[in-house]
C-alpha cells in the first residue's frame, strides 16, 4: 500500500482487497525491495501469444531516476519477447512519455475520447 500511496495512486489503495486480488490476478509480477521496503513493482497481464499489457510500473520516489523502473519493465517483458503487441495506458505526466518511449513504446492517440488525462502507448516487436 505504501508504494502505491508514495506515487499518488491512492485510488488503488482505497480498497485493499481489490488491489490484492488485482495483483494476484497478474500474469507476471516483479517487485524490488530495499531491505524490507517494497520500492518498485511492475506487472503484466497477457494471453501469452498475441498481446501483453504492461499494467503497473511503480517506483518509490526515493528510487526514481536510478534505472530501477527500466530494469523492472525489461524483466517483466522478457518472457513475452515473442508477443508482438505490447500496450499500456498512463496519465499525462511529462516524464512518463519520455520514459516509455525510451523503452520502445510509441504514443497512440490522445485521450481516446474519454475526456480523461490519459495516454495510450503501443510497441510492436518481431
N, CA, C and O atoms as CSV, one atom per row, in Angstrom:
chain,resi,resn,atom,element,x,y,z
A,1,UNK,N,N,0.819,-1.196,0.000
A,1,UNK,CA,C,0.000,0.000,0.000
A,1,UNK,C,C,0.865,1.263,0.000
A,1,UNK,O,O,0.566,2.231,-0.700
A,2,UNK,N,N,1.942,1.242,0.794
A,2,UNK,CA,C,2.766,2.432,0.908
A,2,UNK,C,C,3.358,2.825,-0.446
A,2,UNK,O,O,3.436,4.009,-0.770
A,3,UNK,N,N,3.776,1.828,-1.238
A,3,UNK,CA,C,4.360,2.136,-2.542
A,3,UNK,C,C,3.345,2.833,-3.435
A,3,UNK,O,O,3.668,3.837,-4.069
A,4,UNK,N,N,2.126,2.317,-3.493
A,4,UNK,CA,C,1.084,2.947,-4.313
A,4,UNK,C,C,0.798,4.368,-3.826
A,4,UNK,O,O,0.653,5.285,-4.635
A,5,UNK,N,N,0.716,4.550,-2.517
A,5,UNK,CA,C,0.478,5.890,-1.969
A,5,UNK,C,C,1.646,6.830,-2.260
A,5,UNK,O,O,1.436,8.017,-2.507
A,6,UNK,N,N,2.876,6.308,-2.234
A,6,UNK,CA,C,4.054,7.162,-2.419
A,6,UNK,C,C,4.108,7.779,-3.808
A,6,UNK,O,O,4.727,8.826,-3.999
A,7,UNK,N,N,3.460,7.134,-4.784
A,7,UNK,CA,C,3.449,7.680,-6.146
A,7,UNK,C,C,2.114,8.336,-6.486
A,7,UNK,O,O,1.859,8.690,-7.637
A,8,UNK,N,N,1.262,8.493,-5.466
A,8,UNK,CA,C,-0.001,9.201,-5.663
A,8,UNK,C,C,-1.111,8.364,-6.250
A,8,UNK,O,O,-2.094,8.919,-6.743
A,9,UNK,N,N,-0.996,7.058,-6.219
A,9,UNK,CA,C,-2.027,6.182,-6.775
A,9,UNK,C,C,-3.000,5.754,-5.692
A,9,UNK,O,O,-3.242,4.562,-5.504
A,10,UNK,N,N,-3.548,6.708,-4.991
A,10,UNK,CA,C,-4.421,6.412,-3.850
A,10,UNK,C,C,-5.742,5.773,-4.271
A,10,UNK,O,O,-6.396,5.140,-3.442
A,11,UNK,N,N,-6.151,5.915,-5.520
A,11,UNK,CA,C,-7.384,5.256,-5.975
A,11,UNK,C,C,-7.260,3.739,-5.826
A,11,UNK,O,O,-8.253,3.054,-5.582
A,12,UNK,N,N,-6.052,3.222,-5.970
A,12,UNK,CA,C,-5.820,1.782,-5.826
A,12,UNK,C,C,-5.896,1.339,-4.370
A,12,UNK,O,O,-6.301,0.212,-4.085
A,13,UNK,N,N,-5.512,2.213,-3.451
A,13,UNK,CA,C,-5.410,1.810,-2.048
A,13,UNK,C,C,-6.700,2.019,-1.265
A,13,UNK,O,O,-6.771,1.675,-0.085
A,14,UNK,N,N,-7.712,2.575,-1.907
A,14,UNK,CA,C,-8.998,2.762,-1.224
A,14,UNK,C,C,-9.664,1.433,-0.905
A,14,UNK,O,O,-10.437,1.336,0.048
A,15,UNK,N,N,-9.371,0.413,-1.694
A,15,UNK,CA,C,-9.938,-0.917,-1.485
A,15,UNK,C,C,-8.791,-1.931,-1.491
A,15,UNK,O,O,-8.484,-2.511,-2.532
A,16,UNK,N,N,-8.162,-2.144,-0.338
A,16,UNK,CA,C,-7.005,-3.043,-0.277
A,16,UNK,C,C,-7.299,-4.457,-0.781
A,16,UNK,O,O,-6.431,-5.085,-1.389
A,17,UNK,N,N,-8.490,-4.958,-0.542
A,17,UNK,CA,C,-8.842,-6.295,-1.015
A,17,UNK,C,C,-8.857,-6.370,-2.526
A,17,UNK,O,O,-8.401,-7.355,-3.107
A,18,UNK,N,N,-9.378,-5.338,-3.164
A,18,UNK,CA,C,-9.413,-5.287,-4.622
A,18,UNK,C,C,-7.996,-5.205,-5.192
A,18,UNK,O,O,-7.679,-5.867,-6.180
A,19,UNK,N,N,-7.149,-4.393,-4.567
A,19,UNK,CA,C,-5.766,-4.287,-5.022
A,19,UNK,C,C,-5.058,-5.633,-4.879
A,19,UNK,O,O,-4.345,-6.055,-5.790
A,20,UNK,N,N,-5.245,-6.301,-3.760
A,20,UNK,CA,C,-4.621,-7.613,-3.552
A,20,UNK,C,C,-5.091,-8.613,-4.606
A,20,UNK,O,O,-4.290,-9.392,-5.123
A,21,UNK,N,N,-6.379,-8.596,-4.926
A,21,UNK,CA,C,-6.918,-9.504,-5.945
A,21,UNK,C,C,-6.352,-9.166,-7.323
A,21,UNK,O,O,-6.039,-10.065,-8.103
A,22,UNK,N,N,-6.221,-7.877,-7.625
A,22,UNK,CA,C,-5.658,-7.465,-8.913
A,22,UNK,C,C,-4.211,-7.934,-9.042
A,22,UNK,O,O,-3.814,-8.456,-10.084
A,23,UNK,N,N,-3.434,-7.749,-7.991
A,23,UNK,CA,C,-2.039,-8.189,-8.025
A,23,UNK,C,C,-1.960,-9.709,-8.178
A,23,UNK,O,O,-1.142,-10.218,-8.944
A,24,UNK,N,N,-2.805,-10.422,-7.453
A,24,UNK,CA,C,-2.816,-11.887,-7.532
A,24,UNK,C,C,-3.242,-12.372,-8.914
A,24,UNK,O,O,-2.825,-13.446,-9.346
A,25,UNK,N,N,-4.062,-11.598,-9.606
A,25,UNK,CA,C,-4.538,-11.972,-10.931
A,25,UNK,C,C,-3.590,-11.614,-12.056
A,25,UNK,O,O,-3.880,-11.888,-13.221
A,26,UNK,N,N,-2.471,-11.009,-11.730
A,26,UNK,CA,C,-1.491,-10.644,-12.746
A,26,UNK,C,C,-0.888,-11.894,-13.369
A,26,UNK,O,O,-0.740,-12.920,-12.706
A,27,UNK,N,N,-0.544,-11.800,-14.641
A,27,UNK,CA,C,0.146,-12.895,-15.306
A,27,UNK,C,C,1.575,-13.007,-14.784
A,27,UNK,O,O,2.089,-14.107,-14.583
A,28,UNK,N,N,2.207,-11.856,-14.569
A,28,UNK,CA,C,3.570,-11.805,-14.040
A,28,UNK,C,C,3.702,-10.543,-13.212
A,28,UNK,O,O,3.217,-9.480,-13.601
A,29,UNK,N,N,4.353,-10.660,-12.084
A,29,UNK,CA,C,4.573,-9.518,-11.206
A,29,UNK,C,C,6.019,-9.556,-10.739
A,29,UNK,O,O,6.521,-10.606,-10.339
A,30,UNK,N,N,6.687,-8.413,-10.790
A,30,UNK,CA,C,8.055,-8.303,-10.285
A,30,UNK,C,C,8.095,-7.204,-9.242
A,30,UNK,O,O,7.469,-6.156,-9.401
A,31,UNK,N,N,8.831,-7.450,-8.181
A,31,UNK,CA,C,8.946,-6.481,-7.094
A,31,UNK,C,C,10.417,-6.233,-6.799
A,31,UNK,O,O,11.249,-7.132,-6.918
A,32,UNK,N,N,10.721,-5.006,-6.415
A,32,UNK,CA,C,12.074,-4.643,-5.998
A,32,UNK,C,C,12.008,-4.180,-4.552
A,32,UNK,O,O,11.106,-3.438,-4.161
A,33,UNK,N,N,12.970,-4.628,-3.774
A,33,UNK,CA,C,12.998,-4.283,-2.356
A,33,UNK,C,C,14.324,-3.628,-1.997
A,33,UNK,O,O,15.367,-3.915,-2.586
A,34,UNK,N,N,14.251,-2.748,-1.020
A,34,UNK,CA,C,15.427,-2.172,-0.380
A,34,UNK,C,C,15.304,-2.594,1.075
A,34,UNK,O,O,14.601,-1.950,1.853
A,35,UNK,N,N,15.980,-3.664,1.443
A,35,UNK,CA,C,15.772,-4.254,2.762
A,35,UNK,C,C,14.369,-4.824,2.822
A,35,UNK,O,O,13.989,-5.647,1.988
A,36,UNK,N,N,13.604,-4.391,3.800
A,36,UNK,CA,C,12.222,-4.858,3.939
A,36,UNK,C,C,11.226,-3.986,3.183
A,36,UNK,O,O,10.044,-4.323,3.107
A,37,UNK,N,N,11.690,-2.867,2.623
A,37,UNK,CA,C,10.787,-1.924,1.959
A,37,UNK,C,C,10.564,-2.294,0.495
A,37,UNK,O,O,11.518,-2.531,-0.246
A,38,UNK,N,N,9.295,-2.342,0.086
A,38,UNK,CA,C,8.949,-2.504,-1.321
A,38,UNK,C,C,9.161,-1.154,-1.995
A,38,UNK,O,O,8.496,-0.179,-1.644
A,39,UNK,N,N,10.078,-1.085,-2.959
A,39,UNK,CA,C,10.408,0.191,-3.589
A,39,UNK,C,C,10.091,0.219,-5.079
A,39,UNK,O,O,10.204,1.269,-5.712
A,40,UNK,N,N,9.700,-0.908,-5.645
A,40,UNK,CA,C,9.354,-0.938,-7.057
A,40,UNK,C,C,8.494,-2.136,-7.378
A,40,UNK,O,O,8.578,-3.178,-6.727
A,41,UNK,N,N,7.661,-1.971,-8.399
A,41,UNK,CA,C,6.757,-3.044,-8.805
A,41,UNK,C,C,6.396,-2.839,-10.269
A,41,UNK,O,O,6.178,-1.711,-10.711
A,42,UNK,N,N,6.334,-3.922,-11.008
A,42,UNK,CA,C,5.821,-3.900,-12.381
A,42,UNK,C,C,5.029,-5.176,-12.575
A,42,UNK,O,O,5.390,-6.232,-12.055
A,43,UNK,N,N,3.935,-5.070,-13.335
A,43,UNK,CA,C,3.145,-6.273,-13.567
A,43,UNK,C,C,2.591,-6.306,-14.981
A,43,UNK,O,O,2.390,-5.277,-15.626
A,44,UNK,N,N,2.351,-7.531,-15.437
A,44,UNK,CA,C,1.887,-7.819,-16.790
A,44,UNK,C,C,0.569,-8.576,-16.724
A,44,UNK,O,O,0.353,-9.405,-15.840
A,45,UNK,N,N,-0.302,-8.276,-17.670
A,45,UNK,CA,C,-1.491,-9.078,-17.941
A,45,UNK,C,C,-1.380,-9.460,-19.417
A,45,UNK,O,O,-1.237,-8.590,-20.276
A,46,UNK,N,N,-1.445,-10.767,-19.713
A,46,UNK,CA,C,-1.211,-11.202,-21.089
A,46,UNK,C,C,-1.888,-12.531,-21.380
A,46,UNK,O,O,-2.113,-13.339,-20.480
A,47,UNK,N,N,-2.212,-12.747,-22.666
A,47,UNK,CA,C,-2.671,-14.073,-23.085
A,47,UNK,C,C,-1.479,-14.952,-23.464
A,47,UNK,O,O,-1.635,-16.139,-23.749
A,48,UNK,N,N,-0.287,-14.353,-23.462
A,48,UNK,CA,C,0.927,-15.105,-23.742
A,48,UNK,C,C,1.211,-15.359,-25.206
A,48,UNK,O,O,2.202,-16.006,-25.545
A,49,UNK,N,N,0.344,-14.854,-26.086
A,49,UNK,CA,C,0.514,-15.140,-27.513
A,49,UNK,C,C,0.398,-13.907,-28.402
A,49,UNK,O,O,1.251,-13.681,-29.261
A,50,UNK,N,N,-0.650,-13.108,-28.205
A,50,UNK,CA,C,-0.877,-12.004,-29.140
A,50,UNK,C,C,-0.794,-10.622,-28.505
A,50,UNK,O,O,-0.589,-9.637,-29.214
A,51,UNK,N,N,-0.946,-10.525,-27.197
A,51,UNK,CA,C,-0.916,-9.210,-26.564
A,51,UNK,C,C,-0.350,-9.306,-25.153
A,51,UNK,O,O,-0.535,-10.292,-24.441
A,52,UNK,N,N,0.337,-8.254,-24.789
A,52,UNK,CA,C,0.946,-8.149,-23.468
A,52,UNK,C,C,0.655,-6.740,-22.959
A,52,UNK,O,O,1.065,-5.754,-23.571
A,53,UNK,N,N,-0.045,-6.653,-21.852
A,53,UNK,CA,C,-0.439,-5.362,-21.293
A,53,UNK,C,C,0.416,-5.074,-20.071
A,53,UNK,O,O,0.362,-5.803,-19.081
A,54,UNK,N,N,1.200,-4.018,-20.141
A,54,UNK,CA,C,2.003,-3.566,-19.007
A,54,UNK,C,C,1.087,-2.744,-18.120
A,54,UNK,O,O,0.800,-1.585,-18.416
A,55,UNK,N,N,0.632,-3.340,-17.041
A,55,UNK,CA,C,-0.413,-2.737,-16.224
A,55,UNK,C,C,0.122,-1.679,-15.266
A,55,UNK,O,O,-0.350,-0.542,-15.285
A,56,UNK,N,N,1.077,-2.021,-14.446
A,56,UNK,CA,C,1.584,-1.072,-13.448
A,56,UNK,C,C,3.097,-1.036,-13.498
A,56,UNK,O,O,3.755,-2.066,-13.643
A,57,UNK,N,N,3.637,0.161,-13.375
A,57,UNK,CA,C,5.060,0.353,-13.122
A,57,UNK,C,C,5.136,1.425,-12.049
A,57,UNK,O,O,4.777,2.578,-12.286
A,58,UNK,N,N,5.598,1.046,-10.882
A,58,UNK,CA,C,5.702,1.980,-9.765
A,58,UNK,C,C,7.113,1.929,-9.205
A,58,UNK,O,O,7.673,0.849,-9.012
A,59,UNK,N,N,7.682,3.090,-8.946
A,59,UNK,CA,C,8.975,3.171,-8.281
A,59,UNK,C,C,8.860,4.250,-7.216
A,59,UNK,O,O,8.453,5.380,-7.489
A,60,UNK,N,N,9.226,3.879,-6.003
A,60,UNK,CA,C,9.224,4.828,-4.893
A,60,UNK,C,C,10.001,6.079,-5.314
A,60,UNK,O,O,11.081,5.959,-5.893
A,61,UNK,N,N,9.477,7.264,-5.038
A,61,UNK,CA,C,10.159,8.495,-5.452
A,61,UNK,C,C,11.627,8.569,-5.020
A,61,UNK,O,O,12.439,9.185,-5.710
A,62,UNK,N,N,11.973,7.955,-3.898
A,62,UNK,CA,C,13.374,7.971,-3.436
A,62,UNK,C,C,14.280,7.130,-4.333
A,62,UNK,O,O,15.502,7.261,-4.271
A,63,UNK,N,N,13.697,6.274,-5.161
A,63,UNK,CA,C,14.477,5.389,-6.028
A,63,UNK,C,C,14.256,5.678,-7.510
A,63,UNK,O,O,14.755,4.944,-8.362
A,64,UNK,N,N,13.519,6.734,-7.824
A,64,UNK,CA,C,13.300,7.095,-9.221
A,64,UNK,C,C,14.573,7.682,-9.809
A,64,UNK,O,O,15.415,8.234,-9.101
A,65,UNK,N,N,14.688,7.547,-11.123
A,65,UNK,CA,C,15.831,8.046,-11.886
A,65,UNK,C,C,17.128,7.315,-11.522
A,65,UNK,O,O,18.220,7.877,-11.603
A,66,UNK,N,N,16.980,6.047,-11.119
A,66,UNK,CA,C,18.140,5.201,-10.818
A,66,UNK,C,C,18.254,4.040,-11.796
A,66,UNK,O,O,19.203,3.259,-11.722
A,67,UNK,N,N,17.293,3.919,-12.715
A,67,UNK,CA,C,17.262,2.794,-13.639
A,67,UNK,C,C,16.402,1.643,-13.152
A,67,UNK,O,O,16.236,0.652,-13.863
A,68,UNK,N,N,15.852,1.757,-11.948
A,68,UNK,CA,C,15.041,0.676,-11.394
A,68,UNK,C,C,13.784,0.429,-12.225
A,68,UNK,O,O,13.442,-0.723,-12.496
A,69,UNK,N,N,13.101,1.481,-12.627
A,69,UNK,CA,C,11.892,1.321,-13.436
A,69,UNK,C,C,12.187,0.604,-14.742
A,69,UNK,O,O,11.448,-0.297,-15.137
A,70,UNK,N,N,13.247,0.992,-15.406
A,70,UNK,CA,C,13.649,0.346,-16.663
A,70,UNK,C,C,13.950,-1.131,-16.426
A,70,UNK,O,O,13.509,-1.984,-17.196
A,71,UNK,N,N,14.691,-1.435,-15.375
A,71,UNK,CA,C,15.031,-2.837,-15.094
A,71,UNK,C,C,13.780,-3.662,-14.805
A,71,UNK,O,O,13.674,-4.804,-15.252
A,72,UNK,N,N,12.838,-3.094,-14.063
A,72,UNK,CA,C,11.593,-3.815,-13.782
A,72,UNK,C,C,10.817,-4.091,-15.069
A,72,UNK,O,O,10.339,-5.205,-15.283
A,73,UNK,N,N,10.693,-3.074,-15.923
A,73,UNK,CA,C,9.952,-3.250,-17.181
A,73,UNK,C,C,10.647,-4.283,-18.060
A,73,UNK,O,O,9.990,-5.175,-18.598
A,74,UNK,N,N,11.943,-4.179,-18.212
A,74,UNK,CA,C,12.665,-5.142,-19.044
A,74,UNK,C,C,12.514,-6.560,-18.492
A,74,UNK,O,O,12.389,-7.513,-19.261
A,75,UNK,N,N,12.526,-6.706,-17.173
A,75,UNK,CA,C,12.387,-8.021,-16.550
A,75,UNK,C,C,11.016,-8.627,-16.833
A,75,UNK,O,O,10.922,-9.794,-17.214
A,76,UNK,N,N,9.950,-7.841,-16.648
A,76,UNK,CA,C,8.609,-8.416,-16.845
A,76,UNK,C,C,8.280,-8.622,-18.319
A,76,UNK,O,O,7.464,-9.484,-18.646
A,77,UNK,N,N,8.891,-7.857,-19.210
A,77,UNK,CA,C,8.632,-8.045,-20.641
A,77,UNK,C,C,9.441,-9.192,-21.246
A,77,UNK,O,O,9.046,-9.740,-22.275
A,78,UNK,N,N,10.552,-9.561,-20.637
A,78,UNK,CA,C,11.442,-10.570,-21.218
A,78,UNK,C,C,10.732,-11.877,-21.581
A,78,UNK,O,O,10.987,-12.399,-22.666
A,79,UNK,N,N,9.860,-12.434,-20.740
A,79,UNK,CA,C,9.195,-13.682,-21.120
A,79,UNK,C,C,8.212,-13.530,-22.283
A,79,UNK,O,O,7.705,-14.525,-22.803
A,80,UNK,N,N,7.944,-12.291,-22.688
A,80,UNK,CA,C,6.967,-12.024,-23.748
A,80,UNK,C,C,7.637,-11.464,-25.002
A,80,UNK,O,O,6.992,-10.781,-25.798
A,81,UNK,N,N,8.912,-11.746,-25.178
A,81,UNK,CA,C,9.637,-11.252,-26.354
A,81,UNK,C,C,8.984,-11.727,-27.648
A,81,UNK,O,O,9.053,-11.036,-28.665
A,82,UNK,N,N,8.355,-12.895,-27.621
A,82,UNK,CA,C,7.705,-13.464,-28.807
A,82,UNK,C,C,6.326,-12.851,-29.074
A,82,UNK,O,O,5.744,-13.078,-30.134
A,83,UNK,N,N,5.810,-12.090,-28.136
A,83,UNK,CA,C,4.489,-11.471,-28.288
A,83,UNK,C,C,4.674,-10.149,-29.024
A,83,UNK,O,O,5.425,-9.281,-28.577
A,84,UNK,N,N,3.997,-10.002,-30.137
A,84,UNK,CA,C,4.211,-8.832,-30.994
A,84,UNK,C,C,3.688,-7.544,-30.384
A,84,UNK,O,O,4.401,-6.541,-30.383
A,85,UNK,N,N,2.474,-7.539,-29.867
A,85,UNK,CA,C,1.828,-6.297,-29.444
A,85,UNK,C,C,1.918,-6.121,-27.932
A,85,UNK,O,O,1.478,-6.968,-27.155
A,86,UNK,N,N,2.505,-4.985,-27.543
A,86,UNK,CA,C,2.613,-4.638,-26.131
A,86,UNK,C,C,1.992,-3.258,-25.948
A,86,UNK,O,O,2.314,-2.327,-26.687
A,87,UNK,N,N,1.112,-3.125,-24.974
A,87,UNK,CA,C,0.379,-1.873,-24.782
A,87,UNK,C,C,0.406,-1.457,-23.317
A,87,UNK,O,O,0.687,-2.257,-22.424
A,88,UNK,N,N,0.105,-0.182,-23.100
A,88,UNK,CA,C,-0.060,0.339,-21.750
A,88,UNK,C,C,-0.848,1.632,-21.805
A,88,UNK,O,O,-0.877,2.315,-22.828
A,89,UNK,N,N,-1.475,1.954,-20.709
A,89,UNK,CA,C,-2.154,3.234,-20.522
A,89,UNK,C,C,-1.506,3.934,-19.345
A,89,UNK,O,O,-1.122,3.290,-18.368
A,90,UNK,N,N,-1.384,5.246,-19.431
A,90,UNK,CA,C,-0.814,6.008,-18.328
A,90,UNK,C,C,-1.426,7.399,-18.318
A,90,UNK,O,O,-2.118,7.795,-19.256
A,91,UNK,N,N,-1.164,8.126,-17.256
A,91,UNK,CA,C,-1.657,9.502,-17.212
A,91,UNK,C,C,-0.718,10.384,-18.034
A,91,UNK,O,O,0.159,9.878,-18.735
A,92,UNK,N,N,-0.899,11.678,-17.949
A,92,UNK,CA,C,-0.180,12.581,-18.852
A,92,UNK,C,C,0.996,13.301,-18.194
A,92,UNK,O,O,1.373,14.386,-18.635
A,93,UNK,N,N,1.573,12.724,-17.160
A,93,UNK,CA,C,2.762,13.334,-16.562
A,93,UNK,C,C,3.861,13.416,-17.616
A,93,UNK,O,O,4.104,12.443,-18.329
A,94,UNK,N,N,4.528,14.564,-17.722
A,94,UNK,CA,C,5.508,14.763,-18.789
A,94,UNK,C,C,6.622,13.712,-18.828
A,94,UNK,O,O,6.985,13.256,-19.912
A,95,UNK,N,N,7.163,13.324,-17.699
A,95,UNK,CA,C,8.279,12.387,-17.680
A,95,UNK,C,C,7.924,10.997,-18.153
A,95,UNK,O,O,8.795,10.256,-18.609
A,96,UNK,N,N,6.668,10.633,-18.053
A,96,UNK,CA,C,6.268,9.283,-18.431
A,96,UNK,C,C,6.399,9.047,-19.933
A,96,UNK,O,O,6.793,7.961,-20.357
A,97,UNK,N,N,6.079,10.038,-20.724
A,97,UNK,CA,C,6.176,9.890,-22.179
A,97,UNK,C,C,7.614,9.552,-22.577
A,97,UNK,O,O,7.844,8.610,-23.336
A,98,UNK,N,N,8.569,10.310,-22.071
A,98,UNK,CA,C,9.973,10.058,-22.398
A,98,UNK,C,C,10.425,8.690,-21.891
A,98,UNK,O,O,11.171,7.989,-22.573
A,99,UNK,N,N,9.974,8.311,-20.695
A,99,UNK,CA,C,10.352,7.019,-20.123
A,99,UNK,C,C,9.878,5.874,-21.007
A,99,UNK,O,O,10.671,5.004,-21.369
A,100,UNK,N,N,8.605,5.862,-21.356
A,100,UNK,CA,C,8.075,4.751,-22.150
A,100,UNK,C,C,8.612,4.761,-23.574
A,100,UNK,O,O,8.822,3.698,-24.159
A,101,UNK,N,N,8.836,5.933,-24.138
A,101,UNK,CA,C,9.434,5.986,-25.473
A,101,UNK,C,C,10.859,5.439,-25.445
A,101,UNK,O,O,11.303,4.829,-26.417
A,102,UNK,N,N,11.580,5.649,-24.343
A,102,UNK,CA,C,12.942,5.109,-24.239
A,102,UNK,C,C,12.944,3.580,-24.188
A,102,UNK,O,O,13.973,2.946,-24.420
A,103,UNK,N,N,11.784,2.996,-23.882
A,103,UNK,CA,C,11.637,1.541,-23.836
A,103,UNK,C,C,11.034,0.978,-25.125
A,103,UNK,O,O,10.684,-0.200,-25.187
A,104,UNK,N,N,10.914,1.823,-26.154
A,104,UNK,CA,C,10.429,1.361,-27.449
A,104,UNK,C,C,8.946,1.541,-27.689
A,104,UNK,O,O,8.445,1.159,-28.746
A,105,UNK,N,N,8.231,2.112,-26.733
A,105,UNK,CA,C,6.799,2.365,-26.910
A,105,UNK,C,C,6.600,3.660,-27.684
A,105,UNK,O,O,7.437,4.561,-27.640
A,106,UNK,N,N,5.477,3.740,-28.394
A,106,UNK,CA,C,5.093,4.961,-29.101
A,106,UNK,C,C,3.689,5.335,-28.671
A,106,UNK,O,O,2.831,4.473,-28.481
A,107,UNK,N,N,3.467,6.633,-28.518
A,107,UNK,CA,C,2.140,7.093,-28.122
A,107,UNK,C,C,1.152,6.842,-29.250
A,107,UNK,O,O,1.453,7.078,-30.420
A,108,UNK,N,N,-0.027,6.360,-28.884
A,108,UNK,CA,C,-1.070,6.041,-29.862
A,108,UNK,C,C,-2.312,6.845,-29.538
A,108,UNK,O,O,-3.105,6.434,-28.690
A,109,UNK,N,N,-2.500,7.969,-30.184
A,109,UNK,CA,C,-3.702,8.768,-29.977
A,109,UNK,C,C,-3.641,9.624,-28.731
A,109,UNK,O,O,-2.631,9.659,-28.027
A,110,UNK,N,N,-4.745,10.316,-28.469
A,110,UNK,CA,C,-4.842,11.212,-27.325
A,110,UNK,C,C,-5.575,10.567,-26.178
A,110,UNK,O,O,-5.144,9.539,-25.654
A,111,UNK,N,N,-6.690,11.169,-25.782
A,111,UNK,CA,C,-7.429,10.657,-24.624
A,111,UNK,C,C,-8.451,9.596,-25.021
A,111,UNK,O,O,-9.269,9.184,-24.198
A,112,UNK,N,N,-8.410,9.157,-26.266
A,112,UNK,CA,C,-9.303,8.104,-26.778
A,112,UNK,C,C,-10.770,8.451,-26.573
A,112,UNK,O,O,-11.606,7.560,-26.423
A,113,UNK,N,N,-11.087,9.748,-26.567
A,113,UNK,CA,C,-12.470,10.176,-26.421
A,113,UNK,C,C,-13.003,10.094,-25.012
A,113,UNK,O,O,-14.184,10.353,-24.779
A,114,UNK,N,N,-12.157,9.738,-24.073
A,114,UNK,CA,C,-12.618,9.577,-22.694
A,114,UNK,C,C,-12.745,10.911,-21.974
A,114,UNK,O,O,-13.471,11.020,-20.985
A,115,UNK,N,N,-12.043,11.924,-22.466
A,115,UNK,CA,C,-12.011,13.198,-21.771
A,115,UNK,C,C,-11.087,13.174,-20.565
A,115,UNK,O,O,-10.942,14.183,-19.875
A,116,UNK,N,N,-10.465,12.043,-20.304
A,116,UNK,CA,C,-9.557,11.895,-19.168
A,116,UNK,C,C,-8.134,12.222,-19.589
A,116,UNK,O,O,-7.783,12.065,-20.759
A,117,UNK,N,N,-7.310,12.674,-18.651
A,117,UNK,CA,C,-5.899,12.898,-18.968
A,117,UNK,C,C,-5.188,11.548,-19.066
A,117,UNK,O,O,-4.645,11.045,-18.083
A,118,UNK,N,N,-5.203,10.978,-20.259
A,118,UNK,CA,C,-4.772,9.601,-20.456
A,118,UNK,C,C,-3.936,9.496,-21.721
A,118,UNK,O,O,-4.232,10.140,-22.728
A,119,UNK,N,N,-2.892,8.680,-21.662
A,119,UNK,CA,C,-2.086,8.383,-22.841
A,119,UNK,C,C,-2.074,6.880,-23.057
A,119,UNK,O,O,-1.957,6.104,-22.108
A,120,UNK,N,N,-2.196,6.482,-24.302
A,120,UNK,CA,C,-2.048,5.075,-24.680
A,120,UNK,C,C,-0.722,4.933,-25.413
A,120,UNK,O,O,-0.374,5.761,-26.254
A,121,UNK,N,N,0.010,3.879,-25.088
A,121,UNK,CA,C,1.278,3.592,-25.747
A,121,UNK,C,C,1.226,2.181,-26.305
A,121,UNK,O,O,0.593,1.295,-25.732
A,122,UNK,N,N,1.899,1.985,-27.427
A,122,UNK,CA,C,1.953,0.662,-28.051
A,122,UNK,C,C,3.377,0.409,-28.528
A,122,UNK,O,O,4.115,1.331,-28.876
A,123,UNK,N,N,3.731,-0.849,-28.532
A,123,UNK,CA,C,5.045,-1.276,-29.024
A,123,UNK,C,C,4.820,-2.568,-29.791
A,123,UNK,O,O,4.166,-3.486,-29.298
A,124,UNK,N,N,5.369,-2.636,-31.007
A,124,UNK,CA,C,5.257,-3.842,-31.823
A,124,UNK,C,C,6.636,-4.467,-31.966
A,124,UNK,O,O,7.571,-3.819,-32.438
A,125,UNK,N,N,6.762,-5.713,-31.562
A,125,UNK,CA,C,8.023,-6.448,-31.655
A,125,UNK,C,C,7.855,-7.610,-32.621
A,125,UNK,O,O,6.746,-8.087,-32.863
A,126,UNK,N,N,8.949,-8.041,-33.152
A,126,UNK,CA,C,9.031,-9.215,-34.043
A,126,UNK,C,C,8.176,-9.080,-35.239
A,126,UNK,O,O,8.140,-9.982,-36.077
